[in-house]
């Protein structure tokens, strides 16, 4: 198991980040003065009300949106340069698997686009399917798998080219609570095994507290950071930890940060 202890090495750095979209109805201020450092091996959750800029910030890291003010670096590079160097994998809210390709074929797709050899593709697909506990399902089609298994396949696809950063945009939001709990446990195990740096968007306070080494609480639009919580919880976290006093205290602080963001609006 790789050690996911904080290294203090900055991977993602935002300084005074602003983003304003120009629309037919006038400017929309999505992000305002966002300053944040994410270190190597961190598991950082972003939580806030709908439309607060959580996903927008993740998309800025991935160079899918471009800030209109401030600075943002990924591994010391611009997000565009980091994207070209395959610095991250991205998991969207929906699994987004092609129904005409098998699970292995879906996972293999980015490797095909990037020009990996056939042998390397096969080896990587086997490795990541095992990592997300889908060994033996490579020949199945998406419709033959449950929603939770499809989302695990989506995670495998994002891991296939072994980027150090994994960006996850509310990947379990559409799943029922039992499946979500199971995938939360599996994601923590995967994070411990791989040592990835993870940015994770969620609307769920328990999910944010359970998963994260750092929780970023955001206000309603324009998205601002109202609190950054460094979690004191141990790295090994059974689901039962959610009944502990420490867990409940962190959840209370997150709730207070969300409330403060609304009052400041």
CORTA-V813607 format. One record per residue. PHI is phi as a letter, one per 20 degrees, with the letter a starting at -180 (NA if undefined). D_FIRST is the distance of its C-alpha to the first C-alpha in Angstrom with 2 decimals. Layout:
BEGIN
phi=<PHI PHI>
d_first=<D_FIRST D_FIRST>
END
This chain:
BEGIN
phi=<NA f e d f g e m e f d c c d c l f c b c e e c f e o f d e e c b l e c b d d e g n f d d d d c r f g n e o g f g f f f f g e m e c c g d a m c b c c l m d f g f f f f f e l f b d c d e f e g m e f f e d f f f f f f f g f f f f e n f f g f f g f f f f g f f f f f e m c g n d g e f e g f e d f g f f f f f f f f g f f e g e l f f d c d c e l f d f e e f f f f f g f f f f f f f f f f f f d m f e c d c e b d e f g f f f f e e e b d d e d e g g f f c e e a c d e f e f f f e c f g f f f e f f f f f f f g f f f f f f f f f f f f f f>
d_first=<0.00 3.78 6.47 8.91 11.68 14.94 15.89 19.51 19.79 21.92 21.01 23.73 26.93 29.95 33.16 36.17 35.24 38.07 38.63 42.01 42.83 46.47 47.93 51.43 51.64 50.70 47.52 44.44 42.32 38.75 36.91 38.44 37.27 33.50 31.70 27.91 25.05 21.50 18.99 15.93 12.96 15.60 16.04 19.85 22.20 25.85 28.35 32.14 35.18 35.89 37.11 35.63 33.89 30.23 30.05 32.42 30.14 27.19 29.70 30.78 27.28 27.34 30.91 32.36 34.55 36.01 36.70 40.32 39.70 37.27 34.35 30.91 28.48 25.15 23.47 26.93 28.67 30.85 29.25 31.41 30.19 26.52 27.25 28.86 25.81 23.61 21.65 20.79 20.70 22.95 22.99 26.49 27.96 29.19 27.13 29.83 29.42 32.43 34.14 35.56 32.27 29.90 26.34 25.23 28.14 27.17 23.59 25.17 27.77 26.24 25.35 28.99 30.29 28.27 29.63 26.63 27.95 28.30 25.97 23.23 23.87 23.53 20.28 18.69 20.20 18.88 15.27 15.46 17.57 15.04 12.36 15.01 16.21 19.46 19.62 23.32 24.58 24.90 28.61 29.42 31.16 30.13 33.06 31.78 28.60 28.42 27.96 24.43 23.52 25.35 23.35 20.06 21.76 22.64 19.06 18.26 21.26 20.09 16.73 18.63 19.46 16.03 17.45 15.50 17.40 17.75 21.08 21.84 25.45 25.77 24.10 24.59 28.00 30.07 28.25 29.44 27.83 26.38 24.65 23.57 21.94 20.02 18.86 17.95 15.59 14.13 13.93 11.98 9.32 9.59 9.54 6.34 4.76 7.43 8.41 11.88 14.90 16.60 20.31 21.43 25.10 26.24 29.44 27.84 27.57 25.40 22.95 22.85 22.37 19.72 17.42 18.05 17.42 20.84 23.72 26.59 29.81 32.49 36.25 38.59 39.80 40.00 36.29 35.66 32.83 34.15 31.11 27.61 25.62 22.60 20.94 20.75 18.71 15.52 12.12 11.99 15.14 16.99 19.98 22.26 21.32 23.83 26.58 25.75 28.14 25.58 24.68 28.40 29.25 26.93 28.30 31.77 31.18 30.02 33.16 35.32 34.00 34.87 38.25 38.93 38.31 40.97 43.37 43.08 43.79>
END
